[in-house]
């Protein structure tokens, strides 16, 4: 009895462990749903720039979404007399947001950004770098207020028109994440169903297995204990 019970428990553990391994592998392979985070920038945070960068950019770990005016980038400096630089027309290139800008007076400059991450949530931040122009560099005047993209209609996104076509791949990536989550959930359901099916087929039916052995062992005692013995035979 103990051997058969142990065997059933062993099969249960093996099947359950196999199902858990399959589901765990699928979930680990699928993309995690989390906010985007910066992985690099140009100019780099804390760096010293001596030539006009031309383009200020920030790259995240995953594609960005182009929803409304949720993605913006501003460049301001120097810190002791800040002005804003660029035309305000930031654009998205997959995981990167960038802005064309020429810098002004030397000093510490701040890049402020906001994007919409793959999971649909807005993410924002800022970083600084040093601008020490080399001789011969042309300096921009900047503006006292953050510029508004000239190609954007009132109340519309400040992104350049090209950003709309360049962020299609980002939206497709978000849809792919949703589909992957659905596949992982389906795999969990299938794994659970297979486990229950295998265990049900392996379980002995009533009257079989241990019970049959008990009946066989008790058969001899029943036959030897016949209540009608020779001494009880009635005499005439």
C-alpha positions as CSV (number, residue, x, y, z in Angstrom):
1,X,0.0,0.0,0.0
2,X,2.8,2.4,0.9
3,X,4.7,1.6,-2.3
4,X,1.7,2.3,-4.5
5,X,0.8,5.5,-2.6
6,X,4.4,6.7,-2.9
7,X,4.4,5.9,-6.6
8,X,1.2,8.0,-7.1
9,X,2.8,10.9,-5.1
10,X,6.0,10.6,-7.2
11,X,4.0,10.8,-10.5
12,X,2.1,13.8,-9.1
13,X,5.3,15.6,-8.2
14,X,6.9,14.8,-11.5
15,X,4.0,16.0,-13.6
16,X,3.5,19.1,-11.5
17,X,7.2,20.0,-11.7
18,X,7.2,19.6,-15.4
19,X,4.2,21.9,-15.8
20,X,5.7,24.5,-13.6
21,X,9.0,24.3,-15.6
22,X,7.2,24.9,-18.9
23,X,5.1,27.8,-17.6
24,X,8.1,29.3,-15.8
25,X,10.1,29.2,-19.0
26,X,7.4,30.9,-21.0
27,X,7.0,33.7,-18.5
28,X,10.7,34.2,-18.2
29,X,11.0,34.4,-22.0
30,X,8.2,36.9,-22.4
31,X,8.8,40.6,-22.1
32,X,8.3,42.0,-18.7
33,X,5.7,44.7,-18.2
34,X,7.6,47.6,-16.7
35,X,8.3,51.3,-17.2
36,X,11.0,52.3,-19.7
37,X,14.3,53.6,-18.2
38,X,17.2,55.5,-19.7
39,X,20.2,53.5,-20.9
40,X,22.2,56.2,-22.7
41,X,22.1,59.9,-23.8
42,X,23.9,62.2,-26.1
43,X,25.6,64.3,-24.7
44,X,26.2,61.8,-21.9
45,X,25.1,62.7,-18.4
46,X,27.9,64.6,-16.6
47,X,30.1,64.9,-19.7
48,X,31.8,68.0,-21.0
49,X,31.0,69.0,-24.5
50,X,33.3,71.3,-26.6
51,X,31.5,71.2,-30.0
52,X,27.9,71.9,-30.8
53,X,26.1,68.6,-30.5
54,X,23.5,69.4,-33.1
55,X,21.1,66.8,-31.7
56,X,20.2,66.0,-28.1
57,X,19.0,62.5,-27.6
58,X,18.0,60.0,-24.9
59,X,17.7,56.3,-25.5
60,X,15.6,53.9,-23.2
61,X,15.6,50.2,-22.9
62,X,12.5,49.6,-25.1
63,X,10.4,51.3,-27.8
64,X,8.5,54.4,-26.9
65,X,4.8,55.1,-27.6
66,X,3.7,58.2,-29.5
67,X,0.5,59.1,-27.7
68,X,-0.6,62.8,-28.1
69,X,1.9,65.2,-26.6
70,X,3.1,62.8,-24.0
71,X,6.7,62.9,-25.4
72,X,8.7,66.1,-25.0
73,X,12.3,67.2,-24.6
74,X,13.7,70.6,-23.5
75,X,17.3,71.8,-23.3
76,X,18.1,74.8,-21.1
77,X,21.2,76.5,-19.7
78,X,23.5,77.7,-18.5
79,X,22.3,77.3,-14.9
80,X,23.2,80.8,-13.8
81,X,21.2,82.4,-16.7
82,X,19.0,79.7,-18.2
83,X,17.5,80.0,-21.7
84,X,15.9,77.4,-23.9
85,X,17.4,76.0,-27.0
86,X,15.9,74.1,-30.0
87,X,12.7,74.5,-31.9
88,X,10.6,72.3,-29.5
89,X,10.0,69.6,-32.1
90,X,11.2,66.5,-30.4
91,X,10.7,63.2,-32.3
92,X,10.7,59.5,-31.5
93,X,12.9,56.9,-33.2
94,X,12.0,53.5,-31.6
95,X,13.4,53.6,-28.1
96,X,15.0,57.1,-28.6
97,X,13.6,60.6,-28.2
98,X,15.7,63.4,-29.7
99,X,15.7,67.2,-30.3
100,X,17.7,69.3,-32.7
101,X,19.4,72.2,-30.7
102,X,22.4,74.5,-30.8
103,X,23.7,75.6,-27.4
104,X,24.5,79.1,-26.2
105,X,26.7,80.5,-23.5
106,X,29.1,78.1,-21.7
107,X,28.0,76.5,-18.4
108,X,25.9,73.7,-17.0
109,X,23.0,72.6,-19.3
110,X,19.9,70.6,-18.3
111,X,18.0,68.2,-20.5
112,X,14.4,67.6,-19.3
113,X,12.4,64.8,-21.0
114,X,9.1,63.0,-20.8
115,X,8.1,59.9,-22.8
116,X,5.4,57.2,-22.8
117,X,6.8,53.8,-22.0
118,X,5.9,50.5,-23.6
119,X,3.4,49.8,-20.8
120,X,1.5,53.0,-21.6
121,X,2.7,55.0,-18.5
122,X,4.5,58.4,-18.8
123,X,8.1,58.5,-17.6
124,X,10.1,61.6,-17.1
125,X,13.4,62.8,-15.8
126,X,16.4,65.2,-16.4
127,X,20.1,65.2,-16.5
128,X,22.9,67.7,-16.8
129,X,26.1,68.1,-18.8
130,X,28.8,70.8,-19.2
131,X,29.1,73.0,-22.3
132,X,32.6,74.4,-22.8
133,X,32.7,75.5,-26.4
134,X,36.0,75.4,-28.2
135,X,37.2,78.3,-30.2
136,X,35.3,79.0,-33.4
137,X,32.0,77.5,-32.2
138,X,28.9,79.4,-33.1
139,X,26.7,80.1,-30.1
140,X,22.9,80.3,-30.2
141,X,20.8,83.0,-28.6
142,X,18.1,80.7,-27.1
143,X,14.7,81.9,-25.9
144,X,13.4,83.0,-22.6
145,X,10.5,80.5,-22.7
146,X,10.3,76.9,-23.9
147,X,9.8,76.9,-27.7
148,X,6.7,75.5,-29.3
149,X,7.1,73.4,-32.4
150,X,6.1,75.6,-35.4
151,X,4.6,72.6,-37.3
152,X,2.2,71.6,-34.4
153,X,-1.4,72.8,-34.4
154,X,-2.7,74.5,-31.2
155,X,-3.3,71.8,-28.5
156,X,-1.6,69.1,-30.6
157,X,1.6,67.2,-30.0
158,X,4.9,69.1,-30.0
159,X,6.5,66.2,-31.9
160,X,7.6,66.6,-35.5
161,X,5.2,65.1,-38.1
162,X,7.8,62.5,-38.9
163,X,7.5,61.1,-35.4
164,X,4.0,59.7,-36.2
165,X,5.3,57.3,-38.8
166,X,8.5,56.5,-36.8
167,X,6.5,55.3,-33.8
168,X,4.3,52.8,-35.6
169,X,6.8,50.1,-34.6
170,X,6.5,51.1,-31.0
171,X,2.7,50.6,-31.0
172,X,3.2,47.2,-32.7
173,X,5.6,46.3,-30.0
174,X,3.0,47.1,-27.3
175,X,0.4,44.9,-29.1
176,X,3.0,42.1,-29.2
177,X,3.5,42.3,-25.5
178,X,-0.3,42.0,-24.9
179,X,-0.5,39.0,-27.2
180,X,2.5,37.4,-25.4
181,X,0.8,37.8,-22.0
182,X,-2.3,36.1,-23.5
183,X,-0.2,33.2,-24.7
184,X,1.5,32.8,-21.3
185,X,-1.9,32.7,-19.5
186,X,-3.2,30.0,-22.0
187,X,-0.1,28.0,-21.4
188,X,-0.8,28.0,-17.6
189,X,-4.3,26.8,-18.2
190,X,-3.2,24.0,-20.6
191,X,-0.4,22.9,-18.2
192,X,-2.9,22.7,-15.3
193,X,-5.4,20.7,-17.4
194,X,-2.7,18.2,-18.5
195,X,-1.6,17.7,-14.9
196,X,-5.2,16.9,-13.8
197,X,-5.8,14.6,-16.7
198,X,-2.7,12.6,-16.1
199,X,-3.4,12.2,-12.4
200,X,-6.9,11.2,-13.1
201,X,-5.9,8.4,-15.5
202,X,-3.2,7.2,-13.0
203,X,-5.6,6.9,-10.0
204,X,-6.7,3.3,-9.4
205,X,-10.4,2.6,-9.6
206,X,-12.5,1.5,-6.7
207,X,-12.1,-2.2,-6.0
208,X,-8.7,-2.3,-7.7
209,X,-5.2,-2.0,-6.4
210,X,-4.8,-2.1,-2.6
211,X,-8.4,-3.3,-2.0
212,X,-7.9,-6.4,-4.1
213,X,-4.8,-7.3,-2.2
214,X,-6.6,-7.0,1.1
215,X,-9.4,-9.2,-0.2
216,X,-6.9,-11.8,-1.2
217,X,-5.2,-11.8,2.1
218,X,-8.5,-12.1,4.0
219,X,-9.8,-14.9,1.9
220,X,-8.0,-17.7,3.8
221,X,-9.1,-16.5,7.2
222,X,-12.7,-16.4,6.1
223,X,-12.6,-19.9,4.7
224,X,-10.8,-21.3,7.9
225,X,-13.3,-19.7,10.2
226,X,-16.4,-21.4,8.8
227,X,-19.0,-21.2,11.6
228,X,-20.2,-24.7,10.7
229,X,-17.7,-27.1,12.2
230,X,-17.9,-30.8,12.7
231,X,-18.6,-30.3,16.4
232,X,-21.6,-28.2,15.7
233,X,-23.1,-30.8,13.3
234,X,-26.5,-31.7,14.8
235,X,-26.9,-35.4,15.7
236,X,-30.1,-37.4,15.5
